Amino acid sequence: MACQECDLLQRIPPLPVGGKARCARCNFVLAARPTDPLQLPLILTLTALIVFIVANAMPLMDLAAVGRYASTTILGGARQMWLDGERITAVVVVFCAVIAPACHLLLMLVVLLAARRPPLPHWSGELLRWGLHMQPWAMYDVMLLGILVALIKIAELATVNPGVGMYAMGLLAVLLPAIAVTFDAREVWKRVAWKHGDDLAAAAFAEENYAERGR
């Protein structure tokens, strides 16, 4: 793999529990293997799933202007966009704020729970692959930034009070990257029970997947 700091190509050896691999040139940490590599990602995924439900069930904000009050959720805002003719925007919001993060968290949760009792069935590798594909589309940080920009623009026209859903979105914007940072896909790949039982092929497949993700 290429070092993220100096781009030196290096081969990462098998790491012992608690071990780290550092770049031979700049000493940057290339890979690490914690004592329990799946425990923290599982806790973060469970927490993110609960926060995700709260973010979609509770109002994002309360608006008050000229004696009128209104509040909305993520799905309620997308529905209003659809009714106002902004259908492409509504579909993008629903996909990036609801469908993609829900699929990512549910698939990751299933894989992480199954990985606690190896060997995993071979289809769990496909679940992991789809879960990782959905991860970049969960754009809560981008959506939160857009909402904050809109709030600044309407602050002089109406009274805006952030709701529970807004705080939950902010927490999700932290939890989702935390899952990506703490999760090591290689720890799951090497626990999968491959159809032909070929350990060398399984190891090669795990390394190939790891390299494709650039981690």
N, C-alpha and C positions, 0 to 999 in steps of 0.2 A: 504494500500500500504506500501511497505518497504521504509524506509528512505534511500536515496542514500549515506548518510554519515555514519550512524551507524546501518543500517539494522533493526531498530525497526519497527515492524508491527503496523500500526495505521489505523483507519478509518477516512477518510476525510469527515467532515460535509459539508452541503451545504454552500457555501460562498456568502456573500453579495457582491454587486458591489464595487470594490476597496479593497476587503478583501484579506487576506493571511492566509494560514494554515502553522504553523511551527511545527517542530518535538518537541515532549514533552521532549526528552532527550537532543538533541544537538542544538536545535533552528534553524535547517536548514529549509529553505522555501520549503515546500512540494508541494504547489499549490498556485496559485494566480488568482484572477479574476479582470482584468482591467476594466476600465469604458466602453470601446468599444473593446471587445476582438477579434473582427473579422476585424477591420479597418486596423490595422498594417499588419496582414498577407495578406490581400487583396492588399495593396499597394506594399508589398515586392514581391508578386506573379506576379503582373502586371509588375513590374520593371524587375524581373527575366525573364519573358517571352520575353520582348523586348531585353534584353541582350542576351538571348539564340539565338534569330534570328540573331543578329549581330555576335555572336560567330561562327555560322555555315555558315554565308554568306560571311564573310570577311576572308582574308588570315591570317593564324596563324603566319607565319614568311616568311621572304625573305632570300634566301641563295645566296651567291655569291662566286664562286670558279673558279680559272683559267679562268676568263673571261666569265663564264657562270652564268646565273641567273635563279632562280626558286622560285616559291611560291606555297603554297598549302593551302587548307582548311581542315577541319576535314573530310568531306566526300571525298575530293580528296585524302587525305592520306589513308583512308580506301580502296578506289578504287585501289590505287597503290599496297597496301598490297594484295588485291585479285588477281591482275594481276601477282604479284610476287610469287603466290602460298601460301601465308600466309592467307588462307581463314578463318580459325577459329579465328585468331587474328582480321581480318577485321570485322567479324560478331560481335565479342565481343565489338570492338570499336564503331561500329554503334549502337549497342544496349545500351551500357552504356553512350555514349556521345550524342546520338540523340534520340532514341526511348524512353528510360526510362525517361529521364528528360522532354521530350515533353509531354508524357502521364501524368506524375506527375503534371506538371504545368498547363496543360489544364484542367485536372479533378479537381484540387484544385481551379482553377479560376471559373469553373462552379459552384462548391459547395459554394464557398464564395460569389459569386454574388447572388445565389439563397437564401442563408441564410440571406441576408439583408431584405428579405420580407417573414418572416415565416407565416404559417408553410411550411416546405419543403415537396415535395412529397417523398414517401417512397423510390423511386428508387435513390434518392440523397445519401442515406446511402450506397448503393452499389458503387456509384461513389467515395465517400469518401474512402471506404475500398480499392478499386483498386488504388486510388491515393496514399494512405499510403503504399500500397505494393510496388509501383514503386519507392518510395522515396529512399530506400537504394541502388538501382541500379544506381542512378544518380551519378556516381563517377568522378565528375570533379576535385576534389582535388587530387585523385590518378592519373588521366590522366595528370594533370598539373605537378605533381611531376615527372612523367615519361618523359615528354617533357623537363623539366628543366635539368634532368640528361643527356638526349641525347644532349642537347645544349652544356653542359659543355664538353662532350666528343668530339664534332665536332668543338669546338671553335677554335682549333689550325689548323684545316684543311680548314675552310671556314669562310667567314664573315656572321654573322647571325644578322638580324635585326628583332626584334619582331614586329608582325603586330597587327592590331586592334583586330583581333580574339583572340590573346593571352591575351590581356588585358581584353577582355570580358570574357574569360574563368576564369581568376583570380577573376573577380567580381562575376561570378556565383559560384565559390567555396566558396564565403562568403555569398551570398544571399540564397543559398539552405539551409545551416544550420540555417541561421537566420529565415527562414520560419518555420523550424521544431521547433525552440525554442519558437517562439512567438505564434504558432498555438496551440489551445487547442481543441481537437476533441470533448470534452464533450459539448462545446458551440454549436456545430452543431448537435450532436446527440439529444439533448433535444428539438431542433426546428423541428425535423422531424415529419411529420404527419403519425403516425403508422396506419396500416390497421384497427386494432380493437379499436383504440382510448384509449388504456389502459395506463394511465400515469405511473402507478407503473411498468408495464412491460417495458415501454420505459426507465424509470429511471434505472431500473436494467440492461437493455441492454447497456445503456450508460456507467454505471459503469463497467460492464464486459469488454466492449471494451477498456475502459480507462486502466483497470488493465492489459489487455493482452499486451498493448503497453508499460507498465512499466513506465507510466508518472504520 
